[in-house]
Amino acid sequence: MDEATIERLMALSQLSLDHHEKAKLSADLDSIISFIEAMNQVSTEDVEPLAHALDLTQTLRPDVAVGGIDRSAFQRIAPETSDGFYLVPKVLQQR
């Protein structure tokens, strides 16, 4: 994977990597892409599509109302709240 693509991925994911980490990331992504390309070469014409890998029936619990979540208990242990809302640090920037 070329350096421009790595730089774009870093910017989109807001990562900061040194030269060694960029080289490792590039090699890892190349390996993943090669693996996917190899999987695409496998003929699946005679393979019946599956909804799930295992042919099992999901055991469901009865749909019965039970006690709800005590919101005030969570509010008490939260680092910061205001008017019933959880306050969290800003992680995204305006562009």
Secondary structure, DSSP 8 states (H G I E B T S, - for coil): --HHHHHHHHHHHT----HHHHHHHHHHHHHHHHHHHHHHTS--TT----SSSS----------------HHHHHHHSS-EETTEE---------
